[in-house]
Amino acid sequence: MISKEAVKRGYNRGNYTVGAPTQPHWAPESPAEATSASLATATIDVPAAVVDELRAASDEVITDQAGLIEGTRDWWARTMIAETSGAPAAIEGVIVKVSTEEQVQQVMRIASANGIPVTVSAGRSNVTGAALPLAGGIVLDVCGLDKFVSWDPESQIVEVETGVFGDIFEETIQREYGMTMGHWPSSYAISTVGGWVACRGAGQLSTRYGKIEDMVVGMDVVLADGEKVTLGGSARAAVGPDLLQLFIGSEGVLGVITRIRFKLERLPDYGRAIAYGFDSFADGLEACRRIMQEGATPGALRLYDALESGLQFDEPERHVLLIADEGPQGLVDAGMEISERVCREVGGTELDGDVIFERWLDTRYLTGKSAEGFKKSPGFVADTLEMIGPWKDLPAIYDEVVEALQQVPGTLAGSAHQSHAYVDSACLYFSLRGDVAVEDRADWYQAAWDAANAVIIRHGATLSHHHGVGLLRARFMEPSLGGAFGVLQTVKRALDPKGILNPGKLGLAR
């Protein structure tokens, strides 16, 4: 059985410390020769007179190019390719740092009056280029919005500003309130609560606690013209469409999130973990489907294919399914009873759950795959692709995506695990790895993503479960959404008629 202390820390063991620096460690020591890997496009500079206005309205304005590059660098593999090729993504604009909601409003008024693009930035842990200011203009750094505003113990609702980092947030609510939110993304300590909401993120225990959209009960948003609106207030309301959900996952193209109200959960005092090995990935998916549809909701229900099982658990001949849960003992034990029975009925072989669980804890926060590979081979590229689809299509999608990746010249391997499960569907999380000539990295990367997305769109599945769209998936938005893409365009024009908020993201024209 997992210790009570392990459960109380929310399974939070990783290589991070509270307040960990957010600067990605892959940054090149010196620029290389520029290649076709460049992401740069036509950008809008900020006139000196406007810079003076911004200085008066904010805490700090950074105008030098080196500061802009360093202050916008993110974790997207394409950003790494570009910068290590001597062609950094962000080359024009200014960074404006703020620490109050009123400052955000004033900056947006200045930007609107002058038609200057605004890209909101915080932890920059995003892996799709969602916070890259490719249109130049203003990079609005909201990390200074880092205050806890209020706590309602009866309703278990905390109000917090958008720039609070995840590790500080969770440590504070555990220490001060005896609560958890149960949101543990891999970027846990290098991302902010506002980033979680803006990109519609998911934590590793989402089957128990839900995705971020299930945790938000309200928030304040500053619109393109500087007006502030308050959204939400009750998770179950019938006062027209849910406008709160319109902004969750909007990636900064509709407004700037400044304050968020989250519902919290009591800290668990009991937990268990089990593991089973299956002869095929399809068998493991069938076990996951039945576990969910028979009513169990374990915090972690994660199935790894043979390649990833070998790398992570030293089980290369099996497809390993880890099942771990925390909460009231009666609920946890009941869910585990269902899970054990289903796994046996599907043909799974019981493994040492404690050992598998401990190895998962030791590796689940590791980031920077491309960075580590780059140290070994300058032509190495690694990335992850997550999508979600109905259970009936997942075995075929898994087989076809892995095969499509293998057909791209230069691919080393394609693999996957099932990371988030629901009654009707589940998320497959693919790993893409290639090793090519340095000058061919951008081409391999695009070809690999094109091959995988072609399979996903052909099956009518959803492009992303929790990483979002950004620049990476932007050109696939229209074929994915069909006629609904026009609705998104209409909403964007209505809320941001000058098109200044995070131009080019979500497939929306600048």
Secondary structure, 3 states (H helix, E strand, C coil): CCCHHHHHCCCCCCCCCCCCCCCCCCCCCCCCCCCCCCCCCCCECCCHHHHHHHHHHCCEEECCHHHHHHHHCCCCHHHHHHHCCCCCCCCCCEEEECCCHHHHHHHHHHHHHHCCCEEEECCCCCCCCCCCCCCECEEEECCCCCCEEEEECCCCEEEEECCCEHHHHHHHHHHHHCEECCCCCCCCCCCEHHHHHHCCCCCCCHHHHCCHHHCEEEEEEECCCCCEEEEECCCCCCCCCCHHHHHCCCCCCCCEEEEEEEECEECCCCEEEEEEEECCHHHHHHHHHHHHHCCCCCCEEEEECHHHHHHHHCCCCCEEEEEEEECCHHHHHHHHHHHHHHHHHHCCEEECHHHHHHHHHHHCCCCCHHHHHHHHCCCEEEEEEEEEEEHHHHHHHHHHHHHHHHCCCCEEEEEEEEEEECCCEEEEEEEEEEECCHHHHHHHHHHHHHHHHHHHHHCCCECCCCCCCCCCCHHHHHHHHCCHHHHHHHHHHHHCCCCCECCCHHHCCC
